Amino acid sequence: MSPYPHSISCTSRLLRAKARNPDHFRSPSCSAVSSPKENIQDATTSLAFAIQPSDPDFPFELPNGLECTLNIPADYAKPIGRGGGGGSGRPSLKVRNAEMGEQWRRGVERGFERIVERMLNLASLRRMTESRQLESRLGRLAGFDAQATGEGRGEGIVYTILITPRKPHESPLSLQAVGKIKLSIPPLYPLQPSTVELLGACRDATGNVETGFELKVEEGKGTLTGYINMLVQNVHLLAMEDVEESVQVPKVEHLRIE
C-alpha cells in the first residue's frame, strides 16, 4: 500500500469526475485546477495551480491568475481530536502572488480556512442525520450491527447488514452466496465516500460491485439508506459494469432489505 493513500485517492477521484462531466472541466475556471502540479514531501501533498478570480471587483490584475499551493497533510482524513482548536489535519492554502501584498494574500488564505471549516461542519451534520436515518430504518433487522472505529471526533462507523440481493441468479456464480455486507462510514463523510465490503464471496469476485458502489456514492446524489437500497437492487448489474465508466443503474424508490 502506498504511504500516501490520500494523494492517490484525490487523483483517482479527479479522473473519475472528469470522465463523468468533461464539459465542466473544459471551462477556463477549472482547467488549471484540474491539472495541478503535484509534489509530495514529508507526507504532505502539495498541489500548485493558478485560477482566475471570479469576482469582477477583485482589486488586482493577475495576468497569470491567482497562484496557489494547496497543502494536504497525511492526516487530512482524521478530524481534529477532542477539545477542537487548530489541528494539522486541516488542508491549507498558500497564495504566491507577491504583487498582492501580505495582507491581501492572507485574507484569501483565511477565507479558504473558513470555507474548509464550514464544509466540515456541514459534513458532520449530514453524516449524523443520515446515520440516524439508516439506524432507524435498519436497526431492528436481524444481524444488524454498528461499531465505532477511532476515537473522539475521529470516529468512523462500520455497519454490518444482512441483505437479500434482487435477482441473485443473474449475478456471477461467485456472488450468489452474498447475504451480508459491511458499510464503512468515514469520519469526514460525505467529503470522504462511504465504502462497502461484500461478505461471503472471494475478494476477486466482489471488486466491481464494491467499486461501482463507491462511484455512486462519490456522485453525492443520495443518502446512506438510499445507497444500500441501490446496492441490494443492483448487485447483478454492478457485477457486470466496467468500473472505468460511469455506473448506470435504475433509480430505486423503495427499500428492499430482508
N, C-alpha and C positions, 0 to 999 in steps of 0.2 A: 504493500500500500504506500502511496506517495506520502511524504511527510507534510505535504501542503494540499490536503484534500479540498480545502475551500477554494483554492485557485482553480483546480481542475473543474470543480462544480460550477463556479462562476462562468468559466469559459464554455462549458458544455451547454449550460442553460442559455447563454447568449446565442450560441449557434442554433439551438432549437427555436428560440424566439425569432431569429432572423428567417429561419425556414418557414415558420408559420405566418409571418407578416412581413414579407420583404419590402413592400411599399413603404411601410413606416420607417424602415432603416435606410431607405434611399433619400429621405428628406435631409436637407442641409444641416438641420439642427441635431440630427442623430448620427451623421456619417462619421464624425471624429470620435464620438463616444463609442460607436460600435467597433472601432478599430484602434483601441488604445495600445500604447507601448507598455508591455508588462515587465516588471522586474521583481525578483524575489530575493530578499536579503534578511537574514536574522529572523526567519519565519514570518516576515511581514511581506505581503504582496502589495506592490505599488503599481498603479495604473496611471500613466501620463497621457493626457488628452487635451484638446482645445475645443471650446464651444463658443458660439456666438450668443451673447446675452439676448434674451427675447424681449426685455423691457425696452420700449422705444425711448425712454427717458434716461437710459443708462448713461452716466456722465462722462464716459471715456470712449474714445475711438480706438478700437483694438483691431488693427489690420489682420493679425494672426489669431484673433479670438481670445477668449478668456482661458489662459493657460493654467491647467490644474493638475495636481497629483492627488489621487485618491489612495490613501493608505489603509489597508485592510489587515489587521493583526490576526495571527493564527487562532486566537481565542475569540474571534468575532462572533462565532456561533454560540458563545456562552454569555448569557446576560450577566450583568454585574451582580455581585453577591449580596448578602444581607446587609442592610444599612444604606443602600443606594450610593450616591456620590458618583465620582468620575468613572473610572474603570477602563483598563487597557483594551477591553473587548470592543470598544466603540470604533467604527471606522472614522477617519478624519480627512479633511480636505485641506490642501495647501495651494494657495493661489500664487503663481510665479511671476505675474506681470509687475515688474518693478515700477513702471510708469504710473501705476495706480496709487502708489504710496502705501505705507504700512497700515494706516487707519482704514482705508477702503478695502485693502486685501483682507484684513482681519474681520471686517464687517461681513464680507461674503462667507468667510470661514465659519463665523458664528451662526450665520443664517443656515448653513449646512448642518451644523450641530443641532439646531432647533428642529430642522426637518427630520433628522435621524431620531431624535427623542420623541417627536410626535408620532412617527411611524411605528416605533417600538411600543408606545402606549396604545395605539390603535390595534396593533397586532395582538397585544396582551389581552385586550378586551374581546376581540373576535375569537381568540383561542379559548378563552374561558367560556364564552357564550356557546360556541359550537361543541365544546367538550361536554358541557352540561346537557345540551340537546341530545347528543349521542348517548350519554349515560341514561337519560330519561327514556329514550326510545328503546334501548337495547339492554339496559342494566338488569332487567328481570329475566332475561333469556338464559336458558341452561348453558353453562360453560362460559358465560361472560366473566371477564376478569380485567381489572385495571391495576397497573403497577406504576408507581412513580420512579423515575430514574434521575440521578443527580441530587443536588441539594439546593434549598432556598429557591431563589428566582431562576436558578439554572435548571430547574426540574423539567424533564420531559415526561411523557406518559406513554405507556405501552398497553394497548388493549388486546385481549385475546377474545375472539368472536367466532362462534360456530356459524357456518353458512351452509346453504343448500344452493349451489350454483344452478342457474337456469340452463336447460339443455346440456347436461353433463355429457350425454352421449355424442355430442358434436365437438367436444373438446378432444385433444390428443389423448390417447390411452393413458399416458403418463400423468395426466392431470385429473383423471376421472375419480380418483380417490380423495381429492382435496375436499375437506369439510371443515377446515379451521384456518383462521388467518391471525396474524399479529399485525396490528396497526400501530405504527410509531408516530407520535406527535412530538416534534422537536420543540425546544424552548421558545424559538422565535417563529413558530407557525403563526400566520401564513407566509411570513418572509422566507422561511425555510419550508420546503414542501414536506408533507407527511409521506411516509413510505409504508409499503405493505409487504409482508412475507407470507407466502402460501405454505401451509404446513401439510405434511402427508405426501409430498412429492419431492423428487430429487431436485437439487438446485438448478441443474442444467435445463430442466423442463419448465421451470417457473419464471425464467428471466424475462421473456417477452411480456407476460402478464404484469409482472411487478414494475417493469419499466414503463409499460403503457399506462398503468395506474398513476405513476409519478408524473408522466407527461400531462395527464388530465388534471392533476392537482396543480401543476405549475400554471395552468391557464387561469386559475383563480376564479372560476365561474360557479363554484358550488360550495357545499358545506361538507363537513366530515361525514355526516349521515348520508348525504347525497352521493358522496364518492364511494362509500361502502355499497350503497344500493346499485350504483353503476357497475361496480366490480361484480357483484353477485349475478346481475343480469347479463353480463357480457364477458365472462371468463372465456367462453368458447371463441369469441371474436378477437379479444385481445391476444389470445394464444397464437393467432394466425397473422397478426399485424406485423408489418415491417416497422420496427421501432424507430427507424431513422426518419419515417414520415409521420405526419400528423395523424393521431389516432382518431378515427371517426366511429363513434358508437351512437346508437339511438338514445334520445332523451328519455329518461325514465321518471315518472311522476310518483309511483307508489313503491314503498319499501317492501322487499320480499326477502326476509331473513328468518330462518327457522332454527 
